[in-house]
Amino acid sequence: MELIMASLDTSAQFPHPSIKADHQPFSWLAEELRVDAAMQFLAHTLDMAQGMQTCLGLIHASNQAREEGDPASPPTLNAADTECLTRLTMAAAGMLAEQAGRRIDVLNQRHTERASQGIHERAT
């Protein structure tokens, strides 16, 4: 199953002429690659991985500071916030794994279908 991003056409609601905005949304991808679902998934994976890396760095630094117990260097996060960030990171990693798993399932199914079509074509 491919992920499809929905878009709304509000041109009828807002009949003003289209004016190009100065702000353009950030993307890791060159403009030509932004329409490719596989490339979008790679960019999404990069964003998620960098976010998880940041969360894990904060968690580690906070846990380390708590272990050291130096009053001059308190932890960045309190214990409750560290736990919340840990659960957020776990959820993000799980979501990314699920998305990758779905994409792999689609690719495997396509491969199987193509392989069986090739067998049928050779048999005829």
N, C-alpha and C positions, 0 to 999 in steps of 0.2 A: 504494500500500500504506500503510495507516494504521498508525502505531505503537500497539501495545496494551501497556499496563502490566499485568502479571500480579499477582494478589493471592492470597494463601493464606488459607484459612479454617482457623484453628487452634482454633476454639471447642470442638471435640470433645476436643482434647488438653488444653485448659485450661478446665475447666468452671466456673471461678470467675465470679461475676457481673461484668459489664463495669463498670469504674470509669473515669470520664472523667479523663484525665490533665491536669495543669496545663500541661504543655508542649504546644504545638501547632506543627506544622511551619510554617516560614516559607513564604509564597507572596506573589508580587507581585500576585496576582489576588484579587478579591473572591470570597467563598466560592461564589457562584452561578456564577462563570465557570470554576471549577477543573475542571469536568467537560467543558468544551469543548476538543477536541483542538487547534483552531486557536489558542485562547487559551493553552493550555499550551505550544505551540510558540513563541509570542511571548515568553512568560515565560522559556523555555529560551534563546531567542536573546538576550534581555537579559542573562541570567546569563553566557552564553558571551562576549558582546561586552565586558561589563565585565571579565571575567577576562582576556581577550586585551589589553584596554587597559592593565590593570595590568602584565601581563607585558611588553608593549612599552615601557611607561614605565621599568620596571626595566632592561630591555635597553639602552634609549637612554641612561639616566643612567650606567650602567656603562661603556658604550662611550665616552661623552663624558669621563668621569673618566679613563679609560685614555689617551685622546688628549691630555688636558691634562697628565697626568703629575704632578700636584701631590701630594706625599707627605702633605700635611695633609688632603687630600680623596680617599682611596682609593676605588676603585669598590665599589659595593654588592655586586656579584657578580664572582667570578673568571671568567676566560675560559671555562673548562670549564662552569661553571654557566650562564653567559650563553648558550653554545651549546645546552645542554640546554633552557633556557627558550625559546630561539628555535624549536627543533624541536617542543616542546610546543605553542607558539602556532600554528605552521604546521599541526600535526595537528588542533588544535581548530578552526581556520578551515576546514580541509578537511572535517572531519566535519560542521560546520554547513552548509557548501555542499552536501554530499551529501544531508543531510536536507531542505534547502530544495528541491533538485532533485527528489527523490522526491515531495515534496508538490506541486510544480508539475506533474510528470508525471501525478499522480492527478487534479489539477484539470483539466488539459487533456483527459485521457481522458474525464472526466465531461462536460465541455463538449461534446466531439465526440459522445458518445453521446446527450446531450440534443438536440443540433442534428439528428442523424440521425433521432431519434424524431419530432421536429417535422416533418421533411420527409416521413416516412412517414405521419404523421397527416393532413397536408394533402393527400397524394396519394389518400387513401381517402375 
